[in-house]
Amino acid sequence: MNAALQAWGEASVDYRSLASKRRTLRERRDQFLDRDDEIDLLLARFALLSQHYESDLSRLQAIEEAASIFGALDEGPCPWCGADVSHRGEHAEALCEGDTDDIREAARAEQGKIHLKMEELSEIVAQLTAERAEIANLRLGRKLCR
């Protein structure tokens, strides 16, 4: 009977140890799956942000082109404030801040800032994509199934 109790005690310890390991593995699997879902959400949001950046670049390029065209116009009303040539007078620059060179430079500067942000975003997306691939490998290699 003593041997039976000893065997029962060893089996019980083994069972508790295995149950603890199983619980730990499940918790770890759940953490990986949660992170995978989080990465998917972030990548979707970053795709929208990238589209927003592209839209901003298009808008700024249009502003830059318009400023170039308006700067080339000598006659007719001011393209910014609408004042006729005869009404502009000596105070025209104080009344209308439509300096096409400044507008072009500002548009170029903003485009540069957006390009930097796009590069940073691209790096982050690459990191998240690599992390998602690691999680996928873990799921396949260690059978971390949903």
Chimera marker file (.cmm) of the C-alpha trace (Angstrom):
<marker_set name="trace">
<marker id="1" x="0.000" y="0.000" z="0.000" r="1" g="1" b="0" radius="0.5"/>
<marker id="2" x="2.907" y="2.334" z="0.713" r="1" g="1" b="0" radius="0.5"/>
<marker id="3" x="4.223" y="1.864" z="-2.835" r="1" g="1" b="0" radius="0.5"/>
<marker id="4" x="0.778" y="2.641" z="-4.233" r="1" g="1" b="0" radius="0.5"/>
<marker id="5" x="0.572" y="5.850" z="-2.220" r="1" g="1" b="0" radius="0.5"/>
<marker id="6" x="4.056" y="6.848" z="-3.311" r="1" g="1" b="0" radius="0.5"/>
<marker id="7" x="3.162" y="6.186" z="-6.997" r="1" g="1" b="0" radius="0.5"/>
<marker id="8" x="-0.056" y="8.174" z="-6.532" r="1" g="1" b="0" radius="0.5"/>
<marker id="9" x="1.892" y="11.077" z="-5.006" r="1" g="1" b="0" radius="0.5"/>
<marker id="10" x="4.433" y="11.093" z="-7.843" r="1" g="1" b="0" radius="0.5"/>
<marker id="11" x="1.677" y="10.972" z="-10.458" r="1" g="1" b="0" radius="0.5"/>
<marker id="12" x="-0.115" y="13.797" z="-8.697" r="1" g="1" b="0" radius="0.5"/>
<marker id="13" x="3.046" y="15.940" z="-8.681" r="1" g="1" b="0" radius="0.5"/>
<marker id="14" x="3.645" y="15.143" z="-12.366" r="1" g="1" b="0" radius="0.5"/>
<marker id="15" x="0.060" y="16.054" z="-13.197" r="1" g="1" b="0" radius="0.5"/>
<marker id="16" x="0.259" y="19.392" z="-11.345" r="1" g="1" b="0" radius="0.5"/>
<marker id="17" x="3.557" y="20.172" z="-13.046" r="1" g="1" b="0" radius="0.5"/>
<marker id="18" x="2.165" y="19.348" z="-16.489" r="1" g="1" b="0" radius="0.5"/>
<marker id="19" x="-1.015" y="21.329" z="-15.809" r="1" g="1" b="0" radius="0.5"/>
<marker id="20" x="1.073" y="24.334" z="-14.771" r="1" g="1" b="0" radius="0.5"/>
<marker id="21" x="3.200" y="24.101" z="-17.920" r="1" g="1" b="0" radius="0.5"/>
<marker id="22" x="0.054" y="23.763" z="-20.035" r="1" g="1" b="0" radius="0.5"/>
<marker id="23" x="-1.470" y="26.848" z="-18.393" r="1" g="1" b="0" radius="0.5"/>
<marker id="24" x="1.750" y="28.813" z="-18.996" r="1" g="1" b="0" radius="0.5"/>
<marker id="25" x="1.857" y="27.755" z="-22.649" r="1" g="1" b="0" radius="0.5"/>
<marker id="26" x="-1.790" y="28.741" z="-23.153" r="1" g="1" b="0" radius="0.5"/>
<marker id="27" x="-1.164" y="32.143" z="-21.618" r="1" g="1" b="0" radius="0.5"/>
<marker id="28" x="1.830" y="32.637" z="-23.862" r="1" g="1" b="0" radius="0.5"/>
<marker id="29" x="-0.142" y="31.512" z="-26.928" r="1" g="1" b="0" radius="0.5"/>
<marker id="30" x="-2.913" y="33.951" z="-26.035" r="1" g="1" b="0" radius="0.5"/>
<marker id="31" x="-0.360" y="36.762" z="-25.728" r="1" g="1" b="0" radius="0.5"/>
<marker id="32" x="0.997" y="35.966" z="-29.200" r="1" g="1" b="0" radius="0.5"/>
<marker id="33" x="-2.494" y="35.836" z="-30.691" r="1" g="1" b="0" radius="0.5"/>
<marker id="34" x="-3.452" y="39.124" z="-29.027" r="1" g="1" b="0" radius="0.5"/>
<marker id="35" x="-0.289" y="40.750" z="-30.375" r="1" g="1" b="0" radius="0.5"/>
<marker id="36" x="-1.036" y="39.360" z="-33.841" r="1" g="1" b="0" radius="0.5"/>
<marker id="37" x="-4.505" y="40.948" z="-33.722" r="1" g="1" b="0" radius="0.5"/>
<marker id="38" x="-2.985" y="44.207" z="-32.479" r="1" g="1" b="0" radius="0.5"/>
<marker id="39" x="-0.474" y="44.219" z="-35.350" r="1" g="1" b="0" radius="0.5"/>
<marker id="40" x="-3.260" y="43.657" z="-37.883" r="1" g="1" b="0" radius="0.5"/>
<marker id="41" x="-5.148" y="46.631" z="-36.459" r="1" g="1" b="0" radius="0.5"/>
<marker id="42" x="-2.049" y="48.839" z="-36.476" r="1" g="1" b="0" radius="0.5"/>
<marker id="43" x="-1.209" y="47.907" z="-40.073" r="1" g="1" b="0" radius="0.5"/>
<marker id="44" x="-4.760" y="48.761" z="-41.164" r="1" g="1" b="0" radius="0.5"/>
<marker id="45" x="-4.537" y="52.143" z="-39.432" r="1" g="1" b="0" radius="0.5"/>
<marker id="46" x="-1.101" y="52.805" z="-40.891" r="1" g="1" b="0" radius="0.5"/>
<marker id="47" x="-2.431" y="52.016" z="-44.376" r="1" g="1" b="0" radius="0.5"/>
<marker id="48" x="-5.039" y="54.758" z="-43.877" r="1" g="1" b="0" radius="0.5"/>
<marker id="49" x="-2.352" y="57.131" z="-42.627" r="1" g="1" b="0" radius="0.5"/>
<marker id="50" x="-0.250" y="56.382" z="-45.706" r="1" g="1" b="0" radius="0.5"/>
<marker id="51" x="-3.228" y="57.223" z="-47.932" r="1" g="1" b="0" radius="0.5"/>
<marker id="52" x="-3.647" y="60.470" z="-46.005" r="1" g="1" b="0" radius="0.5"/>
<marker id="53" x="0.016" y="61.326" z="-46.577" r="1" g="1" b="0" radius="0.5"/>
<marker id="54" x="-0.355" y="60.616" z="-50.312" r="1" g="1" b="0" radius="0.5"/>
<marker id="55" x="-3.401" y="62.883" z="-50.451" r="1" g="1" b="0" radius="0.5"/>
<marker id="56" x="-1.519" y="65.645" z="-48.633" r="1" g="1" b="0" radius="0.5"/>
<marker id="57" x="1.399" y="65.343" z="-51.062" r="1" g="1" b="0" radius="0.5"/>
<marker id="58" x="-0.944" y="65.617" z="-54.042" r="1" g="1" b="0" radius="0.5"/>
<marker id="59" x="-2.608" y="68.681" z="-52.546" r="1" g="1" b="0" radius="0.5"/>
<marker id="60" x="0.735" y="70.350" z="-51.803" r="1" g="1" b="0" radius="0.5"/>
<marker id="61" x="2.020" y="69.597" z="-55.304" r="1" g="1" b="0" radius="0.5"/>
<marker id="62" x="-1.109" y="71.218" z="-56.723" r="1" g="1" b="0" radius="0.5"/>
<marker id="63" x="-0.530" y="74.276" z="-54.512" r="1" g="1" b="0" radius="0.5"/>
<marker id="64" x="3.085" y="74.473" z="-55.647" r="1" g="1" b="0" radius="0.5"/>
<marker id="65" x="2.078" y="74.240" z="-59.317" r="1" g="1" b="0" radius="0.5"/>
<marker id="66" x="-0.679" y="76.823" z="-58.873" r="1" g="1" b="0" radius="0.5"/>
<marker id="67" x="1.768" y="79.219" z="-57.210" r="1" g="1" b="0" radius="0.5"/>
<marker id="68" x="4.131" y="78.804" z="-60.166" r="1" g="1" b="0" radius="0.5"/>
<marker id="69" x="1.360" y="79.533" z="-62.641" r="1" g="1" b="0" radius="0.5"/>
<marker id="70" x="0.032" y="82.490" z="-60.646" r="1" g="1" b="0" radius="0.5"/>
<marker id="71" x="3.554" y="83.881" z="-60.300" r="1" g="1" b="0" radius="0.5"/>
<marker id="72" x="3.878" y="83.904" z="-64.076" r="1" g="1" b="0" radius="0.5"/>
<marker id="73" x="0.683" y="85.946" z="-64.498" r="1" g="1" b="0" radius="0.5"/>
<marker id="74" x="1.346" y="89.665" z="-64.756" r="1" g="1" b="0" radius="0.5"/>
<marker id="75" x="-1.982" y="90.991" z="-65.877" r="1" g="1" b="0" radius="0.5"/>
<marker id="76" x="-5.453" y="90.566" z="-64.565" r="1" g="1" b="0" radius="0.5"/>
<marker id="77" x="-6.776" y="90.354" z="-61.052" r="1" g="1" b="0" radius="0.5"/>
<marker id="78" x="-4.608" y="89.024" z="-58.241" r="1" g="1" b="0" radius="0.5"/>
<marker id="79" x="-5.130" y="85.251" z="-58.059" r="1" g="1" b="0" radius="0.5"/>
<marker id="80" x="-5.058" y="85.355" z="-54.238" r="1" g="1" b="0" radius="0.5"/>
<marker id="81" x="-7.149" y="88.385" z="-53.212" r="1" g="1" b="0" radius="0.5"/>
<marker id="82" x="-8.952" y="89.184" z="-56.480" r="1" g="1" b="0" radius="0.5"/>
<marker id="83" x="-7.857" y="92.842" z="-56.627" r="1" g="1" b="0" radius="0.5"/>
<marker id="84" x="-7.677" y="94.339" z="-60.080" r="1" g="1" b="0" radius="0.5"/>
<marker id="85" x="-4.275" y="95.561" z="-61.322" r="1" g="1" b="0" radius="0.5"/>
<marker id="86" x="-5.452" y="99.187" z="-61.153" r="1" g="1" b="0" radius="0.5"/>
<marker id="87" x="-6.509" y="98.807" z="-57.513" r="1" g="1" b="0" radius="0.5"/>
<marker id="88" x="-3.353" y="97.188" z="-56.202" r="1" g="1" b="0" radius="0.5"/>
<marker id="89" x="-1.337" y="100.373" z="-55.757" r="1" g="1" b="0" radius="0.5"/>
<marker id="90" x="1.691" y="100.844" z="-53.543" r="1" g="1" b="0" radius="0.5"/>
<marker id="91" x="0.167" y="99.018" z="-50.513" r="1" g="1" b="0" radius="0.5"/>
<marker id="92" x="-0.717" y="95.883" z="-52.423" r="1" g="1" b="0" radius="0.5"/>
<marker id="93" x="1.931" y="93.739" z="-50.738" r="1" g="1" b="0" radius="0.5"/>
<marker id="94" x="0.751" y="94.799" z="-47.276" r="1" g="1" b="0" radius="0.5"/>
<marker id="95" x="-2.883" y="94.021" z="-48.114" r="1" g="1" b="0" radius="0.5"/>
<marker id="96" x="-2.326" y="90.766" z="-49.978" r="1" g="1" b="0" radius="0.5"/>
<marker id="97" x="0.217" y="88.261" z="-48.733" r="1" g="1" b="0" radius="0.5"/>
<marker id="98" x="-0.005" y="86.202" z="-51.895" r="1" g="1" b="0" radius="0.5"/>
<marker id="99" x="3.740" y="85.986" z="-52.494" r="1" g="1" b="0" radius="0.5"/>
<marker id="100" x="3.944" y="83.063" z="-54.872" r="1" g="1" b="0" radius="0.5"/>
<marker id="101" x="7.617" y="82.346" z="-54.107" r="1" g="1" b="0" radius="0.5"/>
<marker id="102" x="6.845" y="82.026" z="-50.387" r="1" g="1" b="0" radius="0.5"/>
<marker id="103" x="3.864" y="79.814" z="-51.123" r="1" g="1" b="0" radius="0.5"/>
<marker id="104" x="5.938" y="77.521" z="-53.340" r="1" g="1" b="0" radius="0.5"/>
<marker id="105" x="8.684" y="77.267" z="-50.708" r="1" g="1" b="0" radius="0.5"/>
<marker id="106" x="6.165" y="76.533" z="-47.966" r="1" g="1" b="0" radius="0.5"/>
<marker id="107" x="4.564" y="73.792" z="-50.070" r="1" g="1" b="0" radius="0.5"/>
<marker id="108" x="7.985" y="72.248" z="-50.752" r="1" g="1" b="0" radius="0.5"/>
<marker id="109" x="8.894" y="72.377" z="-47.064" r="1" g="1" b="0" radius="0.5"/>
<marker id="110" x="5.660" y="70.630" z="-46.102" r="1" g="1" b="0" radius="0.5"/>
<marker id="111" x="6.255" y="67.989" z="-48.763" r="1" g="1" b="0" radius="0.5"/>
<marker id="112" x="9.695" y="67.351" z="-47.261" r="1" g="1" b="0" radius="0.5"/>
<marker id="113" x="8.190" y="66.886" z="-43.792" r="1" g="1" b="0" radius="0.5"/>
<marker id="114" x="5.611" y="64.458" z="-45.141" r="1" g="1" b="0" radius="0.5"/>
<marker id="115" x="8.282" y="62.463" z="-46.984" r="1" g="1" b="0" radius="0.5"/>
<marker id="116" x="10.180" y="62.079" z="-43.692" r="1" g="1" b="0" radius="0.5"/>
<marker id="117" x="7.030" y="60.919" z="-41.928" r="1" g="1" b="0" radius="0.5"/>
<marker id="118" x="6.365" y="58.457" z="-44.740" r="1" g="1" b="0" radius="0.5"/>
<marker id="119" x="9.873" y="57.010" z="-44.359" r="1" g="1" b="0" radius="0.5"/>
<marker id="120" x="9.351" y="56.591" z="-40.618" r="1" g="1" b="0" radius="0.5"/>
<marker id="121" x="5.979" y="54.989" z="-41.224" r="1" g="1" b="0" radius="0.5"/>
<marker id="122" x="7.514" y="52.617" z="-43.744" r="1" g="1" b="0" radius="0.5"/>
<marker id="123" x="10.121" y="51.520" z="-41.188" r="1" g="1" b="0" radius="0.5"/>
<marker id="124" x="7.463" y="50.893" z="-38.552" r="1" g="1" b="0" radius="0.5"/>
<marker id="125" x="5.333" y="48.910" z="-41.003" r="1" g="1" b="0" radius="0.5"/>
<marker id="126" x="8.367" y="46.782" z="-41.926" r="1" g="1" b="0" radius="0.5"/>
<marker id="127" x="9.047" y="46.081" z="-38.240" r="1" g="1" b="0" radius="0.5"/>
<marker id="128" x="5.431" y="45.128" z="-37.580" r="1" g="1" b="0" radius="0.5"/>
<marker id="129" x="5.335" y="42.922" z="-40.667" r="1" g="1" b="0" radius="0.5"/>
<marker id="130" x="8.476" y="41.117" z="-39.506" r="1" g="1" b="0" radius="0.5"/>
<marker id="131" x="7.001" y="40.654" z="-36.034" r="1" g="1" b="0" radius="0.5"/>
<marker id="132" x="3.798" y="39.271" z="-37.532" r="1" g="1" b="0" radius="0.5"/>
<marker id="133" x="5.869" y="36.811" z="-39.597" r="1" g="1" b="0" radius="0.5"/>
<marker id="134" x="7.656" y="35.679" z="-36.411" r="1" g="1" b="0" radius="0.5"/>
<marker id="135" x="4.327" y="35.064" z="-34.721" r="1" g="1" b="0" radius="0.5"/>
<marker id="136" x="3.098" y="33.135" z="-37.756" r="1" g="1" b="0" radius="0.5"/>
<marker id="137" x="6.233" y="30.970" z="-37.657" r="1" g="1" b="0" radius="0.5"/>
<marker id="138" x="5.657" y="30.306" z="-33.964" r="1" g="1" b="0" radius="0.5"/>
<marker id="139" x="2.040" y="29.357" z="-34.624" r="1" g="1" b="0" radius="0.5"/>
<marker id="140" x="3.078" y="26.957" z="-37.366" r="1" g="1" b="0" radius="0.5"/>
<marker id="141" x="6.170" y="25.584" z="-35.677" r="1" g="1" b="0" radius="0.5"/>
<marker id="142" x="4.725" y="25.144" z="-32.215" r="1" g="1" b="0" radius="0.5"/>
<marker id="143" x="1.115" y="24.687" z="-33.200" r="1" g="1" b="0" radius="0.5"/>
<marker id="144" x="-0.127" y="27.871" z="-31.549" r="1" g="1" b="0" radius="0.5"/>
<marker id="145" x="-3.513" y="27.476" z="-33.184" r="1" g="1" b="0" radius="0.5"/>
<marker id="146" x="-6.549" y="29.584" z="-32.507" r="1" g="1" b="0" radius="0.5"/>
<link id1="1" id2="2" r="1" g="1" b="0" radius="0.2"/>
<link id1="2" id2="3" r="1" g="1" b="0" radius="0.2"/>
<link id1="3" id2="4" r="1" g="1" b="0" radius="0.2"/>
<link id1="4" id2="5" r="1" g="1" b="0" radius="0.2"/>
<link id1="5" id2="6" r="1" g="1" b="0" radius="0.2"/>
<link id1="6" id2="7" r="1" g="1" b="0" radius="0.2"/>
<link id1="7" id2="8" r="1" g="1" b="0" radius="0.2"/>
<link id1="8" id2="9" r="1" g="1" b="0" radius="0.2"/>
<link id1="9" id2="10" r="1" g="1" b="0" radius="0.2"/>
<link id1="10" id2="11" r="1" g="1" b="0" radius="0.2"/>
<link id1="11" id2="12" r="1" g="1" b="0" radius="0.2"/>
<link id1="12" id2="13" r="1" g="1" b="0" radius="0.2"/>
<link id1="13" id2="14" r="1" g="1" b="0" radius="0.2"/>
<link id1="14" id2="15" r="1" g="1" b="0" radius="0.2"/>
<link id1="15" id2="16" r="1" g="1" b="0" radius="0.2"/>
<link id1="16" id2="17" r="1" g="1" b="0" radius="0.2"/>
<link id1="17" id2="18" r="1" g="1" b="0" radius="0.2"/>
<link id1="18" id2="19" r="1" g="1" b="0" radius="0.2"/>
<link id1="19" id2="20" r="1" g="1" b="0" radius="0.2"/>
<link id1="20" id2="21" r="1" g="1" b="0" radius="0.2"/>
<link id1="21" id2="22" r="1" g="1" b="0" radius="0.2"/>
<link id1="22" id2="23" r="1" g="1" b="0" radius="0.2"/>
<link id1="23" id2="24" r="1" g="1" b="0" radius="0.2"/>
<link id1="24" id2="25" r="1" g="1" b="0" radius="0.2"/>
<link id1="25" id2="26" r="1" g="1" b="0" radius="0.2"/>
<link id1="26" id2="27" r="1" g="1" b="0" radius="0.2"/>
<link id1="27" id2="28" r="1" g="1" b="0" radius="0.2"/>
<link id1="28" id2="29" r="1" g="1" b="0" radius="0.2"/>
<link id1="29" id2="30" r="1" g="1" b="0" radius="0.2"/>
<link id1="30" id2="31" r="1" g="1" b="0" radius="0.2"/>
<link id1="31" id2="32" r="1" g="1" b="0" radius="0.2"/>
<link id1="32" id2="33" r="1" g="1" b="0" radius="0.2"/>
<link id1="33" id2="34" r="1" g="1" b="0" radius="0.2"/>
<link id1="34" id2="35" r="1" g="1" b="0" radius="0.2"/>
<link id1="35" id2="36" r="1" g="1" b="0" radius="0.2"/>
<link id1="36" id2="37" r="1" g="1" b="0" radius="0.2"/>
<link id1="37" id2="38" r="1" g="1" b="0" radius="0.2"/>
<link id1="38" id2="39" r="1" g="1" b="0" radius="0.2"/>
<link id1="39" id2="40" r="1" g="1" b="0" radius="0.2"/>
<link id1="40" id2="41" r="1" g="1" b="0" radius="0.2"/>
<link id1="41" id2="42" r="1" g="1" b="0" radius="0.2"/>
<link id1="42" id2="43" r="1" g="1" b="0" radius="0.2"/>
<link id1="43" id2="44" r="1" g="1" b="0" radius="0.2"/>
<link id1="44" id2="45" r="1" g="1" b="0" radius="0.2"/>
<link id1="45" id2="46" r="1" g="1" b="0" radius="0.2"/>
<link id1="46" id2="47" r="1" g="1" b="0" radius="0.2"/>
<link id1="47" id2="48" r="1" g="1" b="0" radius="0.2"/>
<link id1="48" id2="49" r="1" g="1" b="0" radius="0.2"/>
<link id1="49" id2="50" r="1" g="1" b="0" radius="0.2"/>
<link id1="50" id2="51" r="1" g="1" b="0" radius="0.2"/>
<link id1="51" id2="52" r="1" g="1" b="0" radius="0.2"/>
<link id1="52" id2="53" r="1" g="1" b="0" radius="0.2"/>
<link id1="53" id2="54" r="1" g="1" b="0" radius="0.2"/>
<link id1="54" id2="55" r="1" g="1" b="0" radius="0.2"/>
<link id1="55" id2="56" r="1" g="1" b="0" radius="0.2"/>
<link id1="56" id2="57" r="1" g="1" b="0" radius="0.2"/>
<link id1="57" id2="58" r="1" g="1" b="0" radius="0.2"/>
<link id1="58" id2="59" r="1" g="1" b="0" radius="0.2"/>
<link id1="59" id2="60" r="1" g="1" b="0" radius="0.2"/>
<link id1="60" id2="61" r="1" g="1" b="0" radius="0.2"/>
<link id1="61" id2="62" r="1" g="1" b="0" radius="0.2"/>
<link id1="62" id2="63" r="1" g="1" b="0" radius="0.2"/>
<link id1="63" id2="64" r="1" g="1" b="0" radius="0.2"/>
<link id1="64" id2="65" r="1" g="1" b="0" radius="0.2"/>
<link id1="65" id2="66" r="1" g="1" b="0" radius="0.2"/>
<link id1="66" id2="67" r="1" g="1" b="0" radius="0.2"/>
<link id1="67" id2="68" r="1" g="1" b="0" radius="0.2"/>
<link id1="68" id2="69" r="1" g="1" b="0" radius="0.2"/>
<link id1="69" id2="70" r="1" g="1" b="0" radius="0.2"/>
<link id1="70" id2="71" r="1" g="1" b="0" radius="0.2"/>
<link id1="71" id2="72" r="1" g="1" b="0" radius="0.2"/>
<link id1="72" id2="73" r="1" g="1" b="0" radius="0.2"/>
<link id1="73" id2="74" r="1" g="1" b="0" radius="0.2"/>
<link id1="74" id2="75" r="1" g="1" b="0" radius="0.2"/>
<link id1="75" id2="76" r="1" g="1" b="0" radius="0.2"/>
<link id1="76" id2="77" r="1" g="1" b="0" radius="0.2"/>
<link id1="77" id2="78" r="1" g="1" b="0" radius="0.2"/>
<link id1="78" id2="79" r="1" g="1" b="0" radius="0.2"/>
<link id1="79" id2="80" r="1" g="1" b="0" radius="0.2"/>
<link id1="80" id2="81" r="1" g="1" b="0" radius="0.2"/>
<link id1="81" id2="82" r="1" g="1" b="0" radius="0.2"/>
<link id1="82" id2="83" r="1" g="1" b="0" radius="0.2"/>
<link id1="83" id2="84" r="1" g="1" b="0" radius="0.2"/>
<link id1="84" id2="85" r="1" g="1" b="0" radius="0.2"/>
<link id1="85" id2="86" r="1" g="1" b="0" radius="0.2"/>
<link id1="86" id2="87" r="1" g="1" b="0" radius="0.2"/>
<link id1="87" id2="88" r="1" g="1" b="0" radius="0.2"/>
<link id1="88" id2="89" r="1" g="1" b="0" radius="0.2"/>
<link id1="89" id2="90" r="1" g="1" b="0" radius="0.2"/>
<link id1="90" id2="91" r="1" g="1" b="0" radius="0.2"/>
<link id1="91" id2="92" r="1" g="1" b="0" radius="0.2"/>
<link id1="92" id2="93" r="1" g="1" b="0" radius="0.2"/>
<link id1="93" id2="94" r="1" g="1" b="0" radius="0.2"/>
<link id1="94" id2="95" r="1" g="1" b="0" radius="0.2"/>
<link id1="95" id2="96" r="1" g="1" b="0" radius="0.2"/>
<link id1="96" id2="97" r="1" g="1" b="0" radius="0.2"/>
<link id1="97" id2="98" r="1" g="1" b="0" radius="0.2"/>
<link id1="98" id2="99" r="1" g="1" b="0" radius="0.2"/>
<link id1="99" id2="100" r="1" g="1" b="0" radius="0.2"/>
<link id1="100" id2="101" r="1" g="1" b="0" radius="0.2"/>
<link id1="101" id2="102" r="1" g="1" b="0" radius="0.2"/>
<link id1="102" id2="103" r="1" g="1" b="0" radius="0.2"/>
<link id1="103" id2="104" r="1" g="1" b="0" radius="0.2"/>
<link id1="104" id2="105" r="1" g="1" b="0" radius="0.2"/>
<link id1="105" id2="106" r="1" g="1" b="0" radius="0.2"/>
<link id1="106" id2="107" r="1" g="1" b="0" radius="0.2"/>
<link id1="107" id2="108" r="1" g="1" b="0" radius="0.2"/>
<link id1="108" id2="109" r="1" g="1" b="0" radius="0.2"/>
<link id1="109" id2="110" r="1" g="1" b="0" radius="0.2"/>
<link id1="110" id2="111" r="1" g="1" b="0" radius="0.2"/>
<link id1="111" id2="112" r="1" g="1" b="0" radius="0.2"/>
<link id1="112" id2="113" r="1" g="1" b="0" radius="0.2"/>
<link id1="113" id2="114" r="1" g="1" b="0" radius="0.2"/>
<link id1="114" id2="115" r="1" g="1" b="0" radius="0.2"/>
<link id1="115" id2="116" r="1" g="1" b="0" radius="0.2"/>
<link id1="116" id2="117" r="1" g="1" b="0" radius="0.2"/>
<link id1="117" id2="118" r="1" g="1" b="0" radius="0.2"/>
<link id1="118" id2="119" r="1" g="1" b="0" radius="0.2"/>
<link id1="119" id2="120" r="1" g="1" b="0" radius="0.2"/>
<link id1="120" id2="121" r="1" g="1" b="0" radius="0.2"/>
<link id1="121" id2="122" r="1" g="1" b="0" radius="0.2"/>
<link id1="122" id2="123" r="1" g="1" b="0" radius="0.2"/>
<link id1="123" id2="124" r="1" g="1" b="0" radius="0.2"/>
<link id1="124" id2="125" r="1" g="1" b="0" radius="0.2"/>
<link id1="125" id2="126" r="1" g="1" b="0" radius="0.2"/>
<link id1="126" id2="127" r="1" g="1" b="0" radius="0.2"/>
<link id1="127" id2="128" r="1" g="1" b="0" radius="0.2"/>
<link id1="128" id2="129" r="1" g="1" b="0" radius="0.2"/>
<link id1="129" id2="130" r="1" g="1" b="0" radius="0.2"/>
<link id1="130" id2="131" r="1" g="1" b="0" radius="0.2"/>
<link id1="131" id2="132" r="1" g="1" b="0" radius="0.2"/>
<link id1="132" id2="133" r="1" g="1" b="0" radius="0.2"/>
<link id1="133" id2="134" r="1" g="1" b="0" radius="0.2"/>
<link id1="134" id2="135" r="1" g="1" b="0" radius="0.2"/>
<link id1="135" id2="136" r="1" g="1" b="0" radius="0.2"/>
<link id1="136" id2="137" r="1" g="1" b="0" radius="0.2"/>
<link id1="137" id2="138" r="1" g="1" b="0" radius="0.2"/>
<link id1="138" id2="139" r="1" g="1" b="0" radius="0.2"/>
<link id1="139" id2="140" r="1" g="1" b="0" radius="0.2"/>
<link id1="140" id2="141" r="1" g="1" b="0" radius="0.2"/>
<link id1="141" id2="142" r="1" g="1" b="0" radius="0.2"/>
<link id1="142" id2="143" r="1" g="1" b="0" radius="0.2"/>
<link id1="143" id2="144" r="1" g="1" b="0" radius="0.2"/>
<link id1="144" id2="145" r="1" g="1" b="0" radius="0.2"/>
<link id1="145" id2="146" r="1" g="1" b="0" radius="0.2"/>
</marker_set>
